[in-house]
Amino acid sequence: MAVTKPRHLLSLEYDKYAEEYLRSLPPEHFMEATGQSIQREITLESLALVKARRPDVHVFNELLVQYPYGNEPKPHQVVPDNMVVVYDKPIKARGNYKVPLQPVGPFWVLEYVSKESKRKDYDDNMQKYEQELKVPYYLTFYPDEQELTLYRHNKRKYVSVKPNAEGRLALPELNLEMALLDGWCRFWYQGELLPLPAELLHRLEEAERRADQEKLRADQEKLRADQEKLRADAAERELELLRAKLQKMRNSK
């Protein structure tokens, strides 16, 4: 987006609007339903693994996005539950994401809606993502209704992505797929389910248990081998003694 003001002045102006936005938030905005909180945690944990393999994937949590719209003097604002930006260099976004001052705009926004907590106007948010920011991908998840939808922008509007042969919603640009699993939106990267920390811990404990068992078996095998060697050495010594006695008897004749 074209920047008509000096960048440092525009940055200061956007920071001022961000502070105003924060002060305007009602207390209920900070009250998140359990379902929303759990899904947010799952998303952040999963996408952290993607970022470890793809440094160009930047994941943000509850970050205010500000952008100019038309001739309005004040920027439009929206706060996705989670947001993904794709760029091959570091992204600096402190306090808010100033779209005209960033190298790229949001690539994917994710929101989780619970009847227990209506913190945002999600219909208004979708209109901003679709008509104003034109974010390429938008995911919504309703934990209470178990409803998961991924939208793709077709240059005019959002259209829902149809499940693939595996029953998952694909986001090919990131080699990602998503689907409901055990009541939550889970993510697959390059066809493999991205594990959560608890699952990784279970795998680690299982690997350690197997390693301990293998070590125990190896120790037992070594012990058996040592015992066999001791028995073989004893038998060899006994055989040598018998040979020596036999030879002595022959010599005495």
N, C-alpha and C positions, 0 to 999 in steps of 0.2 A: 504494500500500500504506500502511496506517495505521502511523504511527510512534508508539510508546508511550514512548520515551525522548526526552529533549532531543536535538535534532538534532546539536549539537556533540559530545555524549557518544557518541551512536551512531556518528558519523563517526570519532571516535578509536578506538572499539572495533573497528570494521571495519578501520581501518588496522592495528591490532594483529594481527588475524586474517590480513590480507594479508601482513604481515611473516613471520608463522609459516608461511604457505603457501609463500612464496618460499624460506625456509630449509629446508623439507621436501623441495624438489624434488631428485630424483637428477640426476647429471651428464648422463645420457642424454636428459633432458628438453630440454636445450639443443642437442642434435644433431639437426638437421633434414635430411632427405633432399633431394637436388637437385630432385626433382620437386615436392616441397612448396614449396620455396623459390621455384622459377620461377613456380608457379601463384600463390603469394601476391603476388609482384611484379606479375604480370599483373593480378590483382584490384585491388591498390592503385592501379596506374597508370590502370586503366580507370575505377574509381569516383571517382578524383580529377577526371576530366572531368565526371562526373555532378554531383559536388558543386559544380563551378564554375557549373553551370547551375541547380542546386537547392541553395541554402544550407541547406535543412532536412534534408539528408542528411549524417549524421555517420558517418565510417568509422573503426573502431578495429582495431588490430593486436595480437593476443596480449594482450588486456587481461583481467585477472581480474575476473569478474562475481561479486558476492556478494549473497545475498538470503536473507531469513528463510524458514524452512519449518516449518510446524506449530508445535509448542511447543518445538522444539529451541533451546537457548540459543545455540548456535554457528551462524552462517549457513552455508548451502550455498554451494559454490564451483565454478566451471567457467571454463575459459579457451578461448573459441573461437579458431580460427586468425584469422578476421576477423569483425567484427560491424558491423552497420549499425543506427543509431538514427535515427528520423525525428522531428524536432522543429524548430519554426520559430524557435527562439532558440539561443544558444550552449549547448553542453553542457560542463560542467566535470567532468572525470574524471581525477584525477591518481593514478596508481598502481593504482587499481581502480575498478570501476563499482559503486557502492553503490545497488542498485536502489531500496530504500525512500526514499532521499534524492534520487533523480533524478525529473524530471517524467514520464519515460516509461521503459518497459523496452526490451529489445532487440527490434527488428523483424525482423531477418534475421541468421542466423548461417551462417558458411561454414567448412567444414573439408575438408582435403586429406589423404588417407590413403595412405601408401606402405608397401609391405612391407619396404622398406629401413630404415624408422624408425618404430617403434611408440612414439611419445612419450606418447600419451594413451590412456585407456580410452574409445574413441569410442562404444562401446555405452552406457556409463554416461553420457557426455555427451548422447547423443541422448535418453535417458530424462529427463534434467534439462530439456532444451529442450522436450520434448514434454509431460511430465506435471507438472513443477514450475513452470518459467518460462512455459510455453505460448507460446513464440516463434512468431509467425505464419508465418515461412518459415525453412526449413533446407536448405542445399545441401551435398551431399557430392560429392567428386570423388576418384576413385581413378586417379591417372595411369598406374600400371602396367597396370591392367585397362581403361583408357579407359572408365570407367563414371562417368557424370554423372547425378545425381538431384537434383531440387528437390522438397522436401516443402512442403505447405501445411497449416496446422492448421485442422481443421474443427470446432473447439470441443471435440472429444473426443480426437482423435489426429491423427497425421500421415497424409496421403494424398499419393501421388506426383502431381506435375503432369504431364499428358500433353503431348507436343510439339504445337505449333500447325501451321498449314498450311505454315509455312516450316521446320518441323523444329526449332523452338527452344522452350525452356521459358520461359514468360512470367511476369513478376512485374508485373502491371498497375498496382499502386499506385505504382510507381516508373517506369513506362514502360520497363521493362527486359526484355530477353530474353537467354538464354544458350544456348550450344550448343558442341559440340566443333568446333574448327577447328585443323587442323595439329597435333593431339595435345594441345591445351590448351583449357580452358574460356575462351571469349571472350564478350564482352558487347556487346549492341546497345542503344542508347538511341534511342527514338522511331524504331525501324526501321533506324537507321544503325549500322554496326559502329564501336565505339569504338576508335580507333587507339592503338597503343603508341608510346612515344617513338621507337623506331627507325623505325617507319613514318612518324611525323610528320616525323622528320629527313629521310627519303627524299623525302617530299612537298615539304619545304622546299627541299631541294637541287634537285629537279626544277623547282620553281617558279622558283628562282633561275637555273637553267640556261635555262629558257624565257625568263625576263626578259632574261638576257644576250643570248640569240639575237635576241630582238625588238629590243633596243637596237642590236645589231650591224646588223640589217637596216635599222633606222631610220637609223643613221649612214650606212650604204651608200646608202640612198635619198637622204639629204640630200646626200651627196657627189655622187651622180649628178645630182641637181637643181642643185647648185651648178655642176657642170661644164657641164650643159646651159645654164644661165644665162650662164656665161662664153662658151660658144660662140655663144649667141644674141646677146650683147652685142657680141662680135667681129664677127659677121655684120652686125649693125646698123651698126657703125662702118664696116665695109668698104662697105656699101651707101651710107652717107652720103658716103664719099669718092668713090665712083663717080658719085653724083648731082652732087656738087660739080664733078668733072672734066667731066661731061657739060654742066653748065650753063656752065662756063667756055668749053668749046668752042663752044657756041651763041652766047655773048656775043662771042666773037672773030671771028665771021663777019660 
